[in-house]
Amino acid sequence: MLGDAVVDMAVAPLRAKLAALAAPPALPAEPAQVLKQVSILFLDVVGSTTLAQRLDPEAISAVMDDALARGTAIVEAHRGKVLQYAGDNILAAFGAEESREDDTERAVHCGLALLELGKLLGAEVASTHGHAGFNVRVGVHTGGVLLGGGVDADGSIRGIAVNIAARMEQTAPAGALRISHDTYAQVRGLFEVNAQEPLVVKGVDTPIQSYLVTRAKPRNFRIGTRGIEGVITKMIGRDAELEQLQAAFKRLFETRQLAAVTVVADAGIGKSRLLYEFEAWSEARPESFFLFRGRATPQTGAQAFGLLRDILAWRFQIQDDTASRSRDRRWRTASCRCSCTTTARISPKPTPTCWVT
């Protein structure tokens, strides 16, 4: 009654499913391998072997599972990926799945957070089991690796950079974070570090310079910290972009209207250097103006008005580690010398006003 054309159209999806069921199963695809630069983090729990001699297997297993689970949560909170567990060790990588400009910085921040976790775990073990000396140590190195492939494709990571990262961890004192010079070069100026004696790493011809990280510097910026320390280099290939920023600066004083300039580019292509050159140029100008700085991070991206909060905190010198009461008092008593908006990075010096809420 309906005709062959209508019937064929109605049963076509069913025939396709039947054909798929009858076809032989497809062989699994070979896992893809990729070469990437990542920041590798090793964590080792110190004192676990001694504790295992005092506790039964179930108790030590519960302690270690809790420590590794909490360590994993910290790594993932800093957008890292845990690749492997080995006994009382964690191997994680930052930039393995998606490369970000602040991969190395987040790896070092994660290392410091893991040290805080180590202090907390040590206090808990001492209170519960009466055992002192339970802690962690962390090592970080940045370099090229081969990800994927092999029998454990999901957690496979190979390369001499992995060996160097492991060496950073193995030689770090308990409760300390050691980073290599390659990592330090990416975060120079953002953390307080103590230079250490060069380390010999198997497979590496020359000793490797390393540093112990003590803490993050409050409200520091990457601008001006890149390049080769002590060597002045000329910016190349960004004259047109610099002229656009300079023209926007001049128009601001001519029209007295708010303006926004957005600089967009891939990581490592020169945005920070361009802004550094613009700031150096603007400092020599005769116009009077205020410069407000704010820095967007993955953490501020999850906060309401995160960038605006950072701009105001920088202006009022409210540090990350400022006590809550002191911070609230500064917000209430701070007197802003000029008005500003989140859409204009530079503004002429106006009549003094305060609009902090």
N, C-alpha and C positions, 0 to 999 in steps of 0.2 A: 504493500500500500504506500509506503514512504518512498520507495525507489532506492536503487543501489547507491546513488550518490550520497543520500542522507545517511543510510546505514553505514557506509564506509567511513564517513566523517565521524559518526558517533562512536564506532568501535575502534577507531585508529589508536587512541591512547591506550586502550586495553591490549591491543596487539603489540604495541611498543613495550609495555611492561612485561608481557609474556615472553617476548624475544630477549629482553634483558635477563630474565630469570633463566632462560635456556642457554644463554651464552656462557662459555667457560669463564671462571673468575680471572680478572686482570691481575697481572703481577704487580706487586707494590713498586711504586716509583723509587728510584735511587735517591736517597736524601741529598739535598743540594748542599754544596760547600761554598763558603764565601770567605774572602780575605777582608778583614776589617781592623781598624785601630780601635781598641777598647781600653778601658781602665780596669785592671784585674785586681780584685780584692780577695785576700786570704785571711780567714779568721781561725785562730786556734784557741781552744779552751785550755788554760793552764791549770794544772793541779788535778785534772780528772783522773789520772792514773793512780795518784796517791789516794784520792777519795774512793776509787774503786776497790782498793785493798781493805777499806774499812766498812763498806756497805755491801749488801747482797746484790746480785745482778738486777733484780727488779727495782730496787731503790736507785741505783746508779743510772739505770736506763731511764727512769722517770726524770731524774735531774738533767741528764744530757738531752733527752727529747724536749724538755721545757726550754733549755738554753738554746738549742738549735732552732726551735720554732720561733722563739722571741727574736733571735738574731735574723732569721729569715724575714720576719715581719718588718724589721728595721731596714733591711736591704731593699725590700719591695716598696717601702714608704719613700725611699730615696730614688725610686725608679730604676733600681738595678735588677739583675736576674741571677738567681742562684742556679748554678750549673751542676754542681756536684757536692755531695756530702761524703766525707771519708772519716769515719770514727768520730772524733771530736773536732773536725774541721769543716769549714764552709768555704767553697770557691764560688765567687760571684763575679759578674762582669757588668760594666756600665757602658752602654752603647752597643750591646750585642744585637738587640732587636731593632732599635731605632736610634740613630746617631743624633745627639743633641750637643749644642755648643758648650753646655756646662756639665758634660758627662764626668770629666775628671774632678771638677769641683764637688759634684754630688758624691763621688766616690770617697773623697777625703772627709766630707761632712758625715757620711755614713760611718766611716772608720771611727770618728770621734764619738758618734752616737753609740757605736758598739762598745767603746771603752766605758761609757757611762753605764751601759747594760752590764758590763763585767763587774763594775763596782757593786751594782745592785744584786747581781747573782752571788757575789762573794759574801755580801752581808746576809743574804738569805740562807746560804749553805752553812755559814758559821752559826747562825741562829738555830737552824733546824737540826743540823748534824754535828755541830761542834767542831767543824773543820775549817781552819784558816788557810789562806793561800789560793783559794779558788778564784780565777780571774780569766781575762782574755788578753790576747795580743793580736795586732792587725798589721798587715803589710799591703801596700798598694804600689802597682807599677803600671805605666801606660805604654802600650806598644802594639805592633801588628800581630795578629793571630789568625789561625784558620779555624773557622767555626763550622760545625755540622759534619755529617758523614761518619763512617765507622760503625762499630757495633752499638754505640750509645750516641746516636746522632743528636738527640735533643740536648745533651749536656756535654757534647764533644768540643774541646778547645785545645788547640795544639800550637806550639811555637816556643821559642826561647823566652818570649815575654812571660810565659806562665812560670818558667823556672826562676826568672828574676823576681817575680811577685812572691813566689814561695820563699825565696831567700830573704826578701824584705821581712816577711812574717816570722821566719825562723830565727832571725837575729834581733828581732824587736824585744825589748824587755817586757816583762809581764805588766799589763796595764798601759802599754805604749803603742803608738802608731808610727811605723816607719814607712817613708815613701822614697821612691827613687828620684834621681835628678830629672828624668823624663817626665815624671808626674809633677815635680816641683816647677818645671818650666811652664806648665800649663796653668798653675794656680799661684804663681809668684805674686806676693803682695796681698794675698787674701787670707793667709794663715801665718801664725807665729811658729817658726821652726828653729831647730838647733842642728847645725851641720854636724855630721858624724864622719868618722874615719872611713875611707873607701873600703868597699867589701869585695872580696873575690867570689865570683859566681862561676860554677862549673859550666864550661862551654862558652864563656865570654873571655876574650883575650885580655882586656884591661879591667882593672878594678872599677867598681861602680860607686859614684858619689851618692850618698843617701842622707836623709834628714828625719829627725823625730819631730812630729807635729805636736805642739802643746795646746793650741786653741785657735779658733777662728778669730780673725781681727774684726772688730765691730765696724759695721757700715763702711766697708772698703769697696773700691771699685776696680774693675779690671783695666779700665782705660789707663794707659801709660805704663802697664806692666809687661806688655808683650814685647817681642823682639829679643835682641841680644843685649843683655845687661851691660851698661857702660858704653854701648856703641850707638851713635846717632845715625839713623838711616833716613833717607828721603822717601816720602810717599810717592808712589809711581802709579799712574793710570787712573787716578781719581780726581783729576783737576776739574772736570766738568761737574761732578757731584759736589765738590767743595764750593765751586762758584754758585751753585744753586742755593746752598745753605747760606752763603754770604749775601746773596741777593735777598733772600727771605729776611735775614737779619736787618738789612738796610731798609726794606719796605716796612718793617715793623715800626721804625722810628718816623717814617714819612707818613704813613696812614693812621698810626695809633690804633690799629685794630688787631684783635687776636688772630694768630695764624698757627697752623699746625703743619709740621713737615715730618713725614714718615720715611724712615730709611729701612728698606727691606732688601735682604740678600741672604744667600746660603751661609752656613757657619764657616768661619775662617776666611771669608773673602775680603774683609777689610772694613767692616762697619765701625768697630771700635777705633781703629786708626783714623778713619775719616772724622769721627767726632772729636778725637784728640787734636787733630790738626785744626778743626774749626774752633775749639776752645782756645787753643794757643793764638789763633788769629784774632778772636774776639777780645782777648785780654789786652791787646795792643790798641783797641779802638778807643776813640775819645768819648763815645757815648757812655752814659751812666746806666747800669742795669744790674739786676740780680740774676744769678744763675741757680736754679733749683735742680737737684739731682735725684733721680729715683731709679731703682734697679729691679727689673722684673725677674722673678725666679719661679721654678715650678711650685714652690711653697706659696708665694704671693699670688700665683694664678688661681689658687683654690680659696683665697680670702676675698671677702667683699671689699672693694676699693683698695686692693692690696698695693697697687702701685702708688696711689695717692697717699696711703698710710706711710709708705716708705719715703716719699718725698717730704712729708711733714716731719717725720721722725728725724730725717737727716737735717732739716732746717733747725729743729729745736734740740739737736744733739741728744736724742733719746736712743740709747744704745740697745742692742738686742738683749743684753744681760742686765739692763736696769731693773731694779726691784719694782714690783707692781705699784706699791704706794708712791714711790718716787716718780714713776712714769706717769701715773694719774695726776700727780701734783704739777708736773711739768706741762702736761696738756692743758690744765686749767689756768696756769699762771703765765704760760708762754705768750709773748706779745709779738705778733708777726709784723715785720717792718714793711711788708709790701703784700699786695694781693697777687694771687697767682691762680691759674687754672690747670687742669690736667691736660687741656688741649693745646696749651702754649708753653713751650719749654723756655722761652726767653720773653721777658716783658720789660718795657721801660720802667724806670723807677717812678712809681706813682705816689699819690698822697698816702701817708701811712694809714693802715687800716688793719683790723684784726677780725678774722672770720672763722676762727677755729671752733668747731662744734664737737 
